Amino acid sequence: MKDLNHWLKKHVRIIYSPFRELITSLHVLSNPAHHLTRQEWAEKMKGTMSPKIWDSVSYFGQISNEWLNFLDLDDYLQLQEKHVEESIERLKQLSTDDFLSILLGKRARISAAASTSVELEVHEKPIYFRDMLCDLLYEYHQNHFARELFRVEPWLIKSVHDLKSAFEVNPCHAMNKIHPRFKLDLKSVRFYKAETWIFSYEEINTLTVYPSSFIAPHLLVGLEAPHIIVYMQVPLPDERMENAVPEDLLSILSALGDRTRMKLLKLMHHHPYCTQQLTDSTGLAKATISKHLKILEKSGLISGERHGYFVFYQTNEKILDQLKVDLNQFFDQPYVGYKEET
């Protein structure tokens, strides 16, 4: 334990970044369903935006994996504690290759054939999209987000001082309090998401902690070794922990709660099927199959692709993988960021 604490003191950074707080707020705006404590804020914020600004927020959210691509990287722009405006200026000065890497993440390196039409458009006009994005970030910050940042900033700065104080006393104990599914042991750092990510300490040069008031209940991380990132939820004094259940999670669980639909999902997991083939395989009436397929498709558990007169359906593996994460996040919600009572 003594050697581990020594390693942590040498390699861990605890940083408050106003720019990252702005980006995490945009992530919540893009998909507020699971951020239960921020849903009211998201609704009010959206109400203050013009349709043009909201469309731009949604558009760039679509391109950048709901803004998460900006958060997965190490301190690419050397932002750290810089003001939001200075961070945007640095973003505007990036080379086109670096900008595409930040905006598109790993998809910046895929082939043109595998790219979406929107991604191809970004590749064709990167400077145009870089300027467009920076203009959006300026307007969003100045006209919408600055007041919220002013409100939450004292708590974020305090969280850095509190974590650093706890870290000085017992680094390993302090780090293990960041999130229920982020754990350190004597040999490795572990992140429990849809799959378990394990990094030995020899693989890591820096382990950076960024506080945020927007990330609950996510275990939000950047897993690009040797620079690993983990975000720490900072609860606000006036924040209520809602008992609501995300509607998309309810929809998926409801769709799964039927024996026939579970059998159909398993069939379509291995191979695409059309309604006619599923009728033949199961012995069920075509109308019954169609009814179940509509429920599964509405929940996102399957997707269809037309070939001639037939639509072939296949299980959406990404949604199934995400289900485990969403369930963990729902049950983590009351505990993320909140101190134990003494």
C-alpha positions as a LaTeX table, in Angstrom:
\begin{tabular}{lrrr}
\hline
Residue & $x$ (\AA) & $y$ (\AA) & $z$ (\AA) \\
\hline
Met1 & 0.00 & 0.00 & 0.00 \\
Lys2 & 2.88 & 2.36 & 0.74 \\
Asp3 & 4.26 & 1.87 & $-2.80$ \\
Leu4 & 0.80 & 2.44 & $-4.31$ \\
Asn5 & 0.29 & 5.67 & $-2.39$ \\
His6 & 3.70 & 6.83 & $-3.55$ \\
Trp7 & 2.77 & 6.04 & $-7.18$ \\
Leu8 & $-0.55$ & 7.89 & $-6.86$ \\
Lys9 & 1.07 & 11.01 & $-5.44$ \\
Lys10 & 3.45 & 11.04 & $-8.40$ \\
His11 & 0.96 & 10.34 & $-11.22$ \\
Val12 & $-2.48$ & 11.63 & $-10.19$ \\
Arg13 & $-3.68$ & 15.12 & $-11.21$ \\
Ile14 & $-6.85$ & 16.72 & $-9.82$ \\
Ile15 & $-7.97$ & 19.58 & $-12.08$ \\
Tyr16 & $-10.99$ & 21.82 & $-12.42$ \\
Ser17 & $-11.58$ & 22.72 & $-16.08$ \\
Pro18 & $-14.34$ & 25.28 & $-16.89$ \\
Phe19 & $-14.24$ & 24.22 & $-20.56$ \\
Arg20 & $-14.88$ & 20.57 & $-19.71$ \\
Glu21 & $-17.76$ & 21.64 & $-17.48$ \\
Leu22 & $-19.26$ & 23.47 & $-20.45$ \\
Ile23 & $-18.86$ & 20.37 & $-22.65$ \\
Thr24 & $-20.41$ & 18.05 & $-20.03$ \\
Ser25 & $-23.39$ & 20.43 & $-19.88$ \\
Leu26 & $-23.80$ & 20.07 & $-23.66$ \\
His27 & $-23.73$ & 16.29 & $-23.27$ \\
Val28 & $-26.58$ & 16.52 & $-20.77$ \\
Leu29 & $-28.53$ & 18.78 & $-23.13$ \\
Ser30 & $-28.06$ & 16.26 & $-25.94$ \\
Asn31 & $-29.34$ & 13.35 & $-23.87$ \\
Pro32 & $-30.84$ & 14.36 & $-20.50$ \\
Ala33 & $-32.83$ & 11.14 & $-19.94$ \\
His34 & $-30.36$ & 9.52 & $-17.53$ \\
His35 & $-29.15$ & 12.70 & $-15.82$ \\
Leu36 & $-32.12$ & 12.83 & $-13.46$ \\
Thr37 & $-30.79$ & 15.61 & $-11.24$ \\
Arg38 & $-30.16$ & 17.81 & $-14.27$ \\
Gln39 & $-33.36$ & 17.22 & $-16.24$ \\
Glu40 & $-35.08$ & 20.34 & $-14.91$ \\
Trp41 & $-31.99$ & 22.41 & $-15.73$ \\
Ala42 & $-31.85$ & 20.93 & $-19.25$ \\
Glu43 & $-35.50$ & 21.77 & $-19.92$ \\
Lys44 & $-35.05$ & 25.36 & $-18.75$ \\
Met45 & $-31.80$ & 25.80 & $-20.67$ \\
Lys46 & $-33.32$ & 24.48 & $-23.88$ \\
Gly47 & $-36.19$ & 26.93 & $-23.40$ \\
Thr48 & $-33.77$ & 29.86 & $-23.45$ \\
Met49 & $-32.24$ & 28.88 & $-26.79$ \\
Ser50 & $-33.30$ & 29.96 & $-30.24$ \\
Pro51 & $-34.18$ & 27.11 & $-32.64$ \\
Lys52 & $-30.98$ & 27.86 & $-34.57$ \\
Ile53 & $-28.74$ & 27.42 & $-31.52$ \\
Trp54 & $-30.58$ & 24.30 & $-30.38$ \\
Asp55 & $-30.26$ & 22.78 & $-33.86$ \\
Ser56 & $-26.51$ & 23.46 & $-33.77$ \\
Val57 & $-26.16$ & 21.88 & $-30.32$ \\
Ser58 & $-28.02$ & 18.79 & $-31.56$ \\
Tyr59 & $-26.08$ & 18.66 & $-34.82$ \\
Phe60 & $-22.64$ & 18.73 & $-33.21$ \\
Gly61 & $-23.87$ & 16.33 & $-30.52$ \\
Gln62 & $-24.73$ & 13.86 & $-33.27$ \\
Ile63 & $-21.28$ & 14.18 & $-34.85$ \\
Ser64 & $-19.31$ & 13.99 & $-31.60$ \\
Asn65 & $-21.04$ & 11.07 & $-29.83$ \\
Glu66 & $-23.21$ & 13.43 & $-27.76$ \\
Trp67 & $-20.15$ & 15.63 & $-27.09$ \\
Leu68 & $-18.32$ & 12.79 & $-25.35$ \\
Asn69 & $-15.48$ & 12.77 & $-27.89$ \\
Phe70 & $-14.34$ & 16.10 & $-26.43$ \\
Leu71 & $-14.17$ & 14.56 & $-22.96$ \\
Asp72 & $-12.42$ & 11.26 & $-23.66$ \\
Leu73 & $-9.09$ & 12.80 & $-24.62$ \\
Asp74 & $-6.23$ & 13.81 & $-22.39$ \\
Asp75 & $-5.49$ & 17.54 & $-22.10$ \\
Tyr76 & $-5.18$ & 17.75 & $-25.88$ \\
Leu77 & $-5.61$ & 21.52 & $-25.98$ \\
Gln78 & $-3.54$ & 22.12 & $-22.83$ \\
Leu79 & $-6.69$ & 23.57 & $-21.31$ \\
Gln80 & $-6.51$ & 22.53 & $-17.69$ \\
Glu81 & $-7.78$ & 25.50 & $-15.63$ \\
Lys82 & $-7.95$ & 28.04 & $-18.47$ \\
His83 & $-11.03$ & 30.19 & $-19.01$ \\
Val84 & $-13.68$ & 28.98 & $-21.43$ \\
Glu85 & $-12.95$ & 31.75 & $-23.96$ \\
Glu86 & $-9.24$ & 30.93 & $-24.05$ \\
Ser87 & $-10.05$ & 27.24 & $-24.54$ \\
Ile88 & $-12.29$ & 28.05 & $-27.50$ \\
Glu89 & $-9.50$ & 30.18 & $-29.00$ \\
Arg90 & $-7.12$ & 27.22 & $-28.72$ \\
Leu91 & $-9.73$ & 25.01 & $-30.37$ \\
Lys92 & $-10.01$ & 27.50 & $-33.23$ \\
Gln93 & $-6.24$ & 27.35 & $-33.83$ \\
Leu94 & $-6.05$ & 23.57 & $-34.14$ \\
Ser95 & $-4.84$ & 21.96 & $-37.33$ \\
Thr96 & $-7.57$ & 20.31 & $-39.36$ \\
Asp97 & $-6.28$ & 16.81 & $-38.47$ \\
Asp98 & $-6.28$ & 17.57 & $-34.74$ \\
Phe99 & $-9.73$ & 19.15 & $-34.97$ \\
Leu100 & $-11.16$ & 16.10 & $-36.76$ \\
Ser101 & $-9.64$ & 13.82 & $-34.10$ \\
Ile102 & $-11.31$ & 15.79 & $-31.32$ \\
Leu103 & $-14.69$ & 16.16 & $-33.02$ \\
Leu104 & $-15.06$ & 12.67 & $-34.50$ \\
Gly105 & $-12.96$ & 10.68 & $-32.04$ \\
Lys106 & $-11.92$ & 7.26 & $-33.34$ \\
Arg107 & $-14.27$ & 7.65 & $-36.32$ \\
Ala108 & $-11.94$ & 10.30 & $-37.72$ \\
Arg109 & $-9.69$ & 7.46 & $-38.87$ \\
Ile110 & $-12.25$ & 5.16 & $-40.52$ \\
Ser111 & $-12.60$ & 4.77 & $-44.27$ \\
Ala112 & $-14.84$ & 6.98 & $-46.38$ \\
Ala113 & $-17.01$ & 3.96 & $-47.18$ \\
Ala114 & $-17.72$ & 3.40 & $-43.47$ \\
Ser115 & $-18.34$ & 7.10 & $-42.71$ \\
Thr116 & $-21.76$ & 8.70 & $-42.47$ \\
Ser117 & $-22.79$ & 11.45 & $-44.88$ \\
Val118 & $-22.35$ & 14.01 & $-42.10$ \\
Glu119 & $-18.85$ & 12.77 & $-41.29$ \\
Leu120 & $-17.89$ & 12.95 & $-44.95$ \\
Glu121 & $-19.12$ & 16.53 & $-45.06$ \\
Val122 & $-16.98$ & 17.41 & $-42.03$ \\
His123 & $-13.92$ & 15.85 & $-43.69$ \\
Glu124 & $-14.55$ & 17.89 & $-46.83$ \\
Lys125 & $-14.87$ & 21.23 & $-44.98$ \\
Pro126 & $-13.05$ & 20.92 & $-41.63$ \\
Ile127 & $-12.18$ & 24.63 & $-41.31$ \\
Tyr128 & $-15.79$ & 25.62 & $-41.94$ \\
Phe129 & $-17.02$ & 23.22 & $-39.24$ \\
Arg130 & $-14.25$ & 24.24 & $-36.83$ \\
Asp131 & $-15.28$ & 27.90 & $-37.11$ \\
Met132 & $-18.95$ & 26.98 & $-36.90$ \\
Leu133 & $-18.34$ & 24.97 & $-33.73$ \\
Cys134 & $-16.30$ & 27.74 & $-32.08$ \\
Asp135 & $-19.00$ & 30.30 & $-32.88$ \\
Leu136 & $-21.57$ & 28.00 & $-31.30$ \\
Leu137 & $-19.47$ & 27.50 & $-28.14$ \\
Tyr138 & $-18.93$ & 31.25 & $-27.76$ \\
Glu139 & $-22.63$ & 32.01 & $-28.08$ \\
Tyr140 & $-23.69$ & 29.13 & $-25.83$ \\
His141 & $-21.24$ & 30.19 & $-23.14$ \\
Gln142 & $-21.88$ & 33.94 & $-23.25$ \\
Asn143 & $-25.67$ & 33.87 & $-23.64$ \\
His144 & $-26.63$ & 30.67 & $-21.84$ \\
Phe145 & $-24.02$ & 28.83 & $-19.78$ \\
Ala146 & $-21.92$ & 31.54 & $-18.10$ \\
Arg147 & $-24.51$ & 32.16 & $-15.39$ \\
Glu148 & $-24.71$ & 28.47 & $-14.52$ \\
Leu149 & $-20.93$ & 28.19 & $-14.43$ \\
Phe150 & $-20.83$ & 31.19 & $-12.07$ \\
Arg151 & $-23.28$ & 29.33 & $-9.80$ \\
Val152 & $-21.52$ & 25.96 & $-9.71$ \\
Glu153 & $-17.87$ & 27.05 & $-9.93$ \\
Pro154 & $-17.34$ & 27.57 & $-6.17$ \\
Trp155 & $-18.48$ & 24.02 & $-5.49$ \\
Leu156 & $-16.26$ & 22.60 & $-8.21$ \\
Ile157 & $-13.21$ & 24.46 & $-6.91$ \\
Lys158 & $-14.03$ & 23.37 & $-3.36$ \\
Ser159 & $-14.31$ & 19.76 & $-4.53$ \\
Val160 & $-10.76$ & 19.94 & $-5.88$ \\
His161 & $-9.44$ & 21.24 & $-2.55$ \\
Asp162 & $-11.44$ & 18.62 & $-0.61$ \\
Leu163 & $-10.21$ & 15.74 & $-2.77$ \\
Lys164 & $-6.62$ & 16.98 & $-2.59$ \\
Ser165 & $-6.87$ & 17.19 & 1.21 \\
Ala166 & $-8.23$ & 13.64 & 1.44 \\
Phe167 & $-5.61$ & 12.54 & $-1.08$ \\
Glu168 & $-2.79$ & 13.87 & 1.09 \\
Val169 & $-4.01$ & 11.76 & 4.02 \\
Asn170 & $-4.70$ & 8.53 & 2.11 \\
Pro171 & $-4.40$ & 8.63 & $-1.70$ \\
Cys172 & $-5.81$ & 5.17 & $-2.38$ \\
His173 & $-8.84$ & 5.65 & $-0.11$ \\
Ala174 & $-9.59$ & 9.06 & $-1.64$ \\
Met175 & $-9.44$ & 7.74 & $-5.20$ \\
Asn176 & $-11.69$ & 4.77 & $-4.42$ \\
Lys177 & $-14.41$ & 7.19 & $-3.28$ \\
Ile178 & $-14.70$ & 8.86 & $-6.69$ \\
His179 & $-17.24$ & 6.40 & $-8.17$ \\
Pro180 & $-18.67$ & 3.00 & $-7.12$ \\
Arg181 & $-17.46$ & 1.40 & $-10.37$ \\
Phe182 & $-13.96$ & 2.89 & $-10.37$ \\
Lys183 & $-11.59$ & 0.88 & $-8.21$ \\
Leu184 & $-7.88$ & 0.78 & $-7.44$ \\
Asp185 & $-6.10$ & $-2.21$ & $-5.95$ \\
Leu186 & $-2.43$ & $-2.93$ & $-5.40$ \\
Lys187 & $-1.86$ & $-3.99$ & $-9.02$ \\
Ser188 & $-4.26$ & $-2.11$ & $-11.27$ \\
Val189 & $-6.92$ & 0.50 & $-11.97$ \\
Arg190 & $-10.33$ & $-0.92$ & $-12.93$ \\
Phe191 & $-13.36$ & 0.62 & $-14.63$ \\
Tyr192 & $-16.59$ & $-1.40$ & $-14.59$ \\
Lys193 & $-18.70$ & $-0.37$ & $-17.57$ \\
Ala194 & $-20.31$ & $-2.53$ & $-20.31$ \\
Glu195 & $-17.02$ & $-4.40$ & $-20.06$ \\
Thr196 & $-14.31$ & $-4.27$ & $-17.41$ \\
Trp197 & $-11.30$ & $-2.15$ & $-18.29$ \\
Ile198 & $-8.10$ & $-2.96$ & $-16.39$ \\
Phe199 & $-4.86$ & $-0.99$ & $-16.52$ \\
Ser200 & $-1.71$ & $-1.90$ & $-14.66$ \\
Tyr201 & 0.12 & 1.03 & $-13.13$ \\
Glu202 & 3.01 & 0.44 & $-15.52$ \\
Glu203 & 0.66 & 1.35 & $-18.42$ \\
Ile204 & $-0.27$ & 4.76 & $-16.98$ \\
Asn205 & 1.68 & 8.00 & $-17.07$ \\
Thr206 & $-1.07$ & 10.26 & $-15.75$ \\
Leu207 & $-4.38$ & 9.58 & $-14.03$ \\
Thr208 & $-6.39$ & 12.81 & $-14.14$ \\
Val209 & $-9.53$ & 13.54 & $-12.12$ \\
Tyr210 & $-11.90$ & 16.24 & $-13.40$ \\
Pro211 & $-14.81$ & 17.30 & $-11.17$ \\
Ser212 & $-18.17$ & 18.04 & $-12.80$ \\
Ser213 & $-21.69$ & 18.84 & $-11.64$ \\
Phe214 & $-23.20$ & 17.25 & $-14.77$ \\
Ile215 & $-21.90$ & 13.70 & $-15.14$ \\
Ala216 & $-24.01$ & 11.73 & $-12.62$ \\
Pro217 & $-24.73$ & 8.89 & $-12.85$ \\
His218 & $-22.15$ & 8.16 & $-15.57$ \\
Leu219 & $-18.82$ & 6.59 & $-14.90$ \\
Leu220 & $-17.31$ & 8.97 & $-17.45$ \\
Val221 & $-13.75$ & 8.08 & $-18.38$ \\
Gly222 & $-11.07$ & 8.51 & $-21.02$ \\
Leu223 & $-9.33$ & 5.19 & $-21.54$ \\
Glu224 & $-6.54$ & 6.17 & $-23.93$ \\
Ala225 & $-3.44$ & 4.90 & $-22.11$ \\
Pro226 & $-0.99$ & 6.13 & $-20.97$ \\
His227 & $-3.17$ & 9.14 & $-20.07$ \\
Ile228 & $-6.27$ & 7.97 & $-18.20$ \\
Ile229 & $-9.14$ & 10.28 & $-17.21$ \\
Val230 & $-11.95$ & 9.85 & $-14.71$ \\
Tyr231 & $-14.67$ & 12.39 & $-13.94$ \\
Met232 & $-15.89$ & 12.95 & $-10.39$ \\
Gln233 & $-19.49$ & 13.96 & $-9.75$ \\
Val234 & $-19.87$ & 17.06 & $-7.56$ \\
Pro235 & $-23.34$ & 17.28 & $-5.96$ \\
Leu236 & $-24.87$ & 20.70 & $-5.47$ \\
Pro237 & $-26.49$ & 21.72 & $-2.16$ \\
Asp238 & $-29.86$ & 22.42 & $-3.77$ \\
Glu239 & $-29.81$ & 19.30 & $-5.92$ \\
Arg240 & $-32.55$ & 16.77 & $-5.28$ \\
Met241 & $-32.03$ & 13.09 & $-5.98$ \\
Glu242 & $-35.14$ & 12.19 & $-7.97$ \\
Asn243 & $-36.80$ & 8.78 & $-7.78$ \\
Ala244 & $-37.74$ & 8.92 & $-11.45$ \\
Val245 & $-36.78$ & 6.14 & $-13.85$ \\
Pro246 & $-35.39$ & 7.07 & $-17.30$ \\
Glu247 & $-38.13$ & 6.59 & $-19.90$ \\
Asp248 & $-35.85$ & 4.88 & $-22.44$ \\
Leu249 & $-34.74$ & 2.37 & $-19.80$ \\
Leu250 & $-38.37$ & 1.63 & $-18.94$ \\
Ser251 & $-39.16$ & 1.12 & $-22.61$ \\
Ile252 & $-36.35$ & $-1.39$ & $-23.06$ \\
Leu253 & $-37.17$ & $-3.32$ & $-19.89$ \\
Ser254 & $-40.84$ & $-3.42$ & $-20.85$ \\
Ala255 & $-39.96$ & $-4.75$ & $-24.30$ \\
Leu256 & $-37.78$ & $-7.45$ & $-22.72$ \\
Gly257 & $-40.50$ & $-8.50$ & $-20.30$ \\
Asp258 & $-42.12$ & $-11.01$ & $-22.66$ \\
Arg259 & $-41.09$ & $-14.60$ & $-23.35$ \\
Thr260 & $-41.82$ & $-14.44$ & $-27.09$ \\
Arg261 & $-39.92$ & $-11.21$ & $-27.61$ \\
Met262 & $-36.92$ & $-12.61$ & $-25.75$ \\
Lys263 & $-36.94$ & $-15.64$ & $-28.09$ \\
Leu264 & $-37.20$ & $-13.39$ & $-31.14$ \\
Leu265 & $-34.33$ & $-11.24$ & $-29.91$ \\
Lys266 & $-32.15$ & $-14.29$ & $-29.49$ \\
Leu267 & $-32.96$ & $-15.46$ & $-33.02$ \\
Met268 & $-32.21$ & $-12.06$ & $-34.53$ \\
His269 & $-29.04$ & $-11.70$ & $-32.47$ \\
His270 & $-27.27$ & $-14.29$ & $-34.61$ \\
His271 & $-28.80$ & $-13.53$ & $-38.01$ \\
Pro272 & $-31.23$ & $-11.05$ & $-39.61$ \\
Tyr273 & $-34.77$ & $-12.32$ & $-40.21$ \\
Cys274 & $-37.81$ & $-10.99$ & $-42.02$ \\
Thr275 & $-41.36$ & $-11.38$ & $-40.69$ \\
Gln276 & $-42.08$ & $-14.30$ & $-43.00$ \\
Gln277 & $-39.01$ & $-16.22$ & $-41.81$ \\
Leu278 & $-39.80$ & $-15.56$ & $-38.15$ \\
Thr279 & $-43.34$ & $-16.84$ & $-38.71$ \\
Asp280 & $-41.93$ & $-20.02$ & $-40.20$ \\
Ser281 & $-39.33$ & $-20.46$ & $-37.44$ \\
Thr282 & $-41.67$ & $-19.87$ & $-34.50$ \\
Gly283 & $-45.03$ & $-21.12$ & $-35.79$ \\
Leu284 & $-46.67$ & $-17.87$ & $-34.66$ \\
Ala285 & $-49.09$ & $-15.89$ & $-36.79$ \\
Lys286 & $-47.64$ & $-13.14$ & $-38.95$ \\
Ala287 & $-49.78$ & $-10.53$ & $-37.18$ \\
Thr288 & $-48.40$ & $-11.66$ & $-33.79$ \\
Ile289 & $-44.81$ & $-11.47$ & $-35.04$ \\
Ser290 & $-45.42$ & $-8.00$ & $-36.48$ \\
Lys291 & $-46.85$ & $-6.77$ & $-33.18$ \\
His292 & $-43.78$ & $-7.95$ & $-31.24$ \\
Leu293 & $-41.39$ & $-6.52$ & $-33.84$ \\
Lys294 & $-43.00$ & $-3.10$ & $-33.55$ \\
Ile295 & $-42.47$ & $-3.09$ & $-29.78$ \\
Leu296 & $-38.86$ & $-4.22$ & $-30.12$ \\
Glu297 & $-38.13$ & $-1.68$ & $-32.84$ \\
Lys298 & $-39.72$ & 1.19 & $-30.90$ \\
Ser299 & $-37.49$ & 0.41 & $-27.90$ \\
Gly300 & $-34.39$ & 0.38 & $-30.14$ \\
Leu301 & $-33.64$ & $-3.28$ & $-29.43$ \\
Ile302 & $-33.86$ & $-4.19$ & $-33.12$ \\
Ser303 & $-33.40$ & $-2.31$ & $-36.38$ \\
Gly304 & $-34.71$ & $-3.13$ & $-39.84$ \\
Glu305 & $-33.15$ & $-2.94$ & $-43.29$ \\
Arg306 & $-35.23$ & $-3.26$ & $-46.47$ \\
His307 & $-34.17$ & $-5.63$ & $-49.23$ \\
Gly308 & $-36.70$ & $-5.60$ & $-52.06$ \\
Tyr309 & $-40.13$ & $-6.49$ & $-50.70$ \\
Phe310 & $-38.78$ & $-7.68$ & $-47.35$ \\
Val311 & $-37.54$ & $-5.89$ & $-44.23$ \\
Phe312 & $-34.90$ & $-7.85$ & $-42.35$ \\
Tyr313 & $-34.57$ & $-7.22$ & $-38.62$ \\
Gln314 & $-31.54$ & $-7.78$ & $-36.42$ \\
Thr315 & $-30.84$ & $-7.28$ & $-32.73$ \\
Asn316 & $-29.08$ & $-4.03$ & $-31.86$ \\
Glu317 & $-26.08$ & $-5.31$ & $-29.90$ \\
Lys318 & $-25.04$ & $-1.80$ & $-28.90$ \\
Ile319 & $-28.35$ & $-1.27$ & $-27.06$ \\
Leu320 & $-28.02$ & $-4.63$ & $-25.29$ \\
Asp321 & $-24.48$ & $-3.78$ & $-24.21$ \\
Gln322 & $-25.62$ & $-0.34$ & $-23.04$ \\
Leu323 & $-28.44$ & $-1.86$ & $-20.97$ \\
Lys324 & $-26.00$ & $-3.17$ & $-18.38$ \\
Val325 & $-24.44$ & 0.28 & $-18.12$ \\
Asp326 & $-27.83$ & 1.99 & $-17.86$ \\
Leu327 & $-28.95$ & $-0.32$ & $-15.06$ \\
Asn328 & $-25.71$ & 0.28 & $-13.16$ \\
Gln329 & $-26.12$ & 4.02 & $-13.61$ \\
Phe330 & $-29.70$ & 3.95 & $-12.35$ \\
Phe331 & $-28.75$ & 2.09 & $-9.17$ \\
Asp332 & $-25.59$ & 4.19 & $-8.71$ \\
Gln333 & $-27.54$ & 7.46 & $-8.85$ \\
Pro334 & $-28.22$ & 8.00 & $-5.10$ \\
Tyr335 & $-24.59$ & 7.45 & $-4.20$ \\
Val336 & $-22.49$ & 9.10 & $-6.91$ \\
Gly337 & $-20.72$ & 12.10 & $-5.48$ \\
Tyr338 & $-22.44$ & 12.05 & $-2.08$ \\
Lys339 & $-20.46$ & 11.75 & 1.09 \\
Glu340 & $-21.18$ & 9.10 & 3.65 \\
Glu341 & $-22.94$ & 10.40 & 6.74 \\
Thr342 & $-20.87$ & 10.31 & 9.89 \\
\hline
\end{tabular}
